[in-house]
């Protein structure tokens, strides 16, 4: 039988890769530093590869070590899921969910979702992180977080449970030539400047797709870090941009300097929902969360 590192050894590798310090990694794993060092050395010897480059002042993960550490985190997350799923704790859905959500969706959906979940599962703790969808998808796949909430993922190996879809509106400056219209065709945007969120956001891809369809241009120098910053740039005439439905409802007012317009001949929608690893042992828990979210999506008009 080929050599197999133990789960404890995988924990040591994952901790050292993250912390890059033997003492800190040992403290996290509740073992002595010599124990952690010896066990990692044993894995390196048994596999015939170097996982970490050591100097007197630093620790660096080798390329091979990065691959092993990534696989170690995924293996540990799978085992954790199996254990929690085996507990069949329907009263608290495992007691803890580490959820990551897109900043373009979560802040406008979670306030209607979390209170109901807390009433139904009062013992459940949900830790929430906001980040770019591309980062969330990688974190879910690697087991850094349990599930994602937001636009449908593009990464393979993830299971998506749709809870609804959002319209995507075009935002133009209030003084723009199109601001008086309720809807436009893509041809009306020819030559326009479109502003976008930074890389890793699905809305950036939406903007690029619209720019291609309309023969418009996306200016990279104008990429923003949030929808709020994009909205402010649109308001002072720096260009036009796209805004999803729940954000638009929450943040736009009639007297704003930005006017929202529908695009007639472009598929201006995005699917939203929960997603998790296909092999997760907690799929039942996430399905329950998604079912609870269905009613919220209906009330918000995006089901």
N, C-alpha and C positions, 0 to 999 in steps of 0.2 A: 504494500500500500504506500502511495506517495506521502511525503511529509505534509502534515497539516498543522499550521500554527494553532495554538489554543485561543479561545476567546479572550483570555486575559492578555496574551501576547498581542492580539489585535488591538485591544484597548491601549496597551502601552505604545504601539506604533502610531495609532490615531492621535493620542495625546501629545506625543513628542513632535509629530508633524505639525500640529496646531500651535504648540507653545514654544518649540525650538529651544527648549531648556530642560536638561535632565532633571534638575531639582524640582522645577515646577510641575513637570509631567509626573514625576514620582508622587508628589504631594496630591495631585488630582486623583491618581489611581490608588492612593492610600497604601503605598509600598515604599520601601527604602530606595534611595537612588541606586545603590549597587545592584539591588534586585532587578530594577527596571533595566539597567544597563546590561546586565548579564543575559536577561531574557531576550532583549532585542539583538544582542550579539549572537545568541543561539539561533534565532530566526535567520539572521543573515548567513550564518555558517551553513545551516540546513538547506537554505534556498540557493546558496552560492552567489549571492548578490550583495552589494552594499546599499543599505537603505538610507543611511545618514552619514554625512561627512562631518567628522568631529575635529575641532581645533580647541586650543586652550581657552578660547573666549566665546565660541559660538558653535551652533549646530545647524547644518543645512541639509534639507532633504534632497536626495539625488532624484533624477527623473524616474528611475525604477522605484525608488521609495515613494514618490508621489502617487504612482499607479497603485502600489500596494496599500498605501494609506487610504486612498479613495475607495478601494475595494473593501478594506477593513471597516470603514465607516458604514458602507452599504450592508455588509454582513452583520455588523452589530445592530444596525437599525432593523434588519429583517428578524433577527432573533428577539429583539425587544418587542417587535410587533406580534410575533408568535406567542410570546409569553403573555402579553397583555390581552391578545385575542382569546387565548385559552382560558383566561380568568372569566370571560363572559360577563363582564361587569356592566350590565345594561343600565344600572342605576346611575353610573357616572361616566359611561363611555370610556372606560380605562382610566379615568381620574385626571388625565392631562392630555391636551392636544396642543402641539406647537404648530401654529398656523401662520403662514405668510400670505400677504395680500398686496395686490397692486395699489399704489397710491392714487391711481385714477379711478378706482372702484371701491375698495374697502371702506374708506372713510365715509362714503355716502350710502353704503349698504349695511355695514355692521351695526350702526345705532338702532336700526330696526330689527336686527337679527339677534344680537347678543342678549337683550333682556328676556326674550322668550326662551332662549336656550337655557339661561340661568334658572328660570322658573321651572322648566321641565327637568333639568339635571343640575340641581343646586350644588352638588359636590364636584362638578366638573370645572377644572381650571383650564382656561384657554390663554396661552401666551401668543401675542400677535406681533408680527414684524412686518413693516412695510418695506418693499423693495421693488426693483424692476422685475417684470415677468420673466425675463431670461434668467436672472439670478435665482428666482424662486423655483423655476423648473429644474435647474441643476441641483439646488439644495434639496428639493423633494426626491429627486432621483438618487442622490447620495445619502439620504437619510438625515441631513442636517435639520430639516423641518419635516413634520408629518404630512401636511397637506397644504395645497395652495388654493387661493380664492381669487378669481379674477377672469381675465380673458382666456379663452380656450388655449391650452398649451400646444406648442409645435413639436416639442421633444418626444421622441419615441420612448416606450417603456412606462408611460404614464396613462392612467385611466381617468377620463374626463366625464363628469356628471353634470350635464347642463341644468341650470336653474332658470335661465332666461336669456334674453338678448336685449342689447341697448341700441337705440338709434345713435348715429354719429352725425352731428351737425357741423356745418361750416360756419365759422365765426369770421366776420369781416368788420373793419372799423366803421363806426357809425356814419362817417362822412364818405364811405366808399360808394362807388357808382352802383354797386349791387345791393346796398343796404335797404333800399325801399322794396325789394322783392322778397316774397315768402319762399320761393324755390327757384333754383337755377339749374341749367344743364352744365355738364362738365366743359363744354365748349366755351362757356362764358368765362372760364378761369384761365384761358390761354394767356401765357405770358405773366401770370400773377406770381408773386413770391409767397411760398407757403412755409410757415414756421413749424418746427417739430420739437418734440421731446428728444432727449439724448438716446444713445444706443442702448438696446436692451428693453426698450418700451415697444409694445405692439402698435401704439399709435404712431410711432415713427414710421413703421412699415405701412400703415394705412395712409399716411401723408405721402410717402413715396409712391404708393400705388395710384393715388389720386393725381399726383403730379404727372405721372406717366400717361394716365388716361386723358388728362386735360392739357397736356403740353405746357405745364407750369414748371416752376423751378423751386427746389428746396435749397435754402442757403444754410450750409453747415455752420457758419459763424453765428447763426441765430438760434442754434439749438438751446433749449431751456432745460432747467432741472425740474420744473413742476408745471402743472397746468396753469397755476396762478401766474407764474412768470410769463408764460406764453400769452395768457389773456391780457396782461399788462402791455406786452409788446404789440399785440394786435390793436389795443386801444389807442396807441399813439401812432398808428399808421405804418408800422414796420412790415406788415404783411397780413396774411390770412392764416387760419389754422383750423384744426378739427377738435371738437369737444364732445365727449360721450354724454349720454342722456342724463344720468343721475348727477354727474358733476354740473351740467348745465342747469338743471333744476335747482340745485342747491346754491350755486354761486352767482348766477346771472340775474340781473334786475332790469326792469324796463328802461330805467334811466342810465344804464351802463353805456359806455362808449364803444361797446361791441354788439353787433347785431347777429343773431343766429338765423341761418338759412338752411333749408333742406336741399339736397342734391338729387335731382329727379332720376338721372340715368346712371347712377353709380350705387353699388351695393353698400350703402352707408349703414352697416349694422355690425355688431360684434357679439358673438356668443360669450356668455359668462357662466361660471359655475365653479364647482370644487374639482380638484384633481389630486391624485396620489399614486404611489408606485403600484404597478400592476400586480406585483407579488406580495403586497402588504398583507399582513395577517389581521389588519384592523379595518378591512374594507367595509365590514358591517357598520362600524362606528361612523365612518365617513358618509356612508349612504344615509344613515339616520340624520346626520347634520344637514345633508343636502335636502332631505325630505322636509326638515324643519324650515329650511331656507325657501322652499317652494312657495309657501304661503306668503312670506315677506316679499318675494319677487312678484307675486300676484297683486298684493296690495300696492306695490310701487309701480305697477303697470308695465313690468318688463318680462312677465312670465310668457 
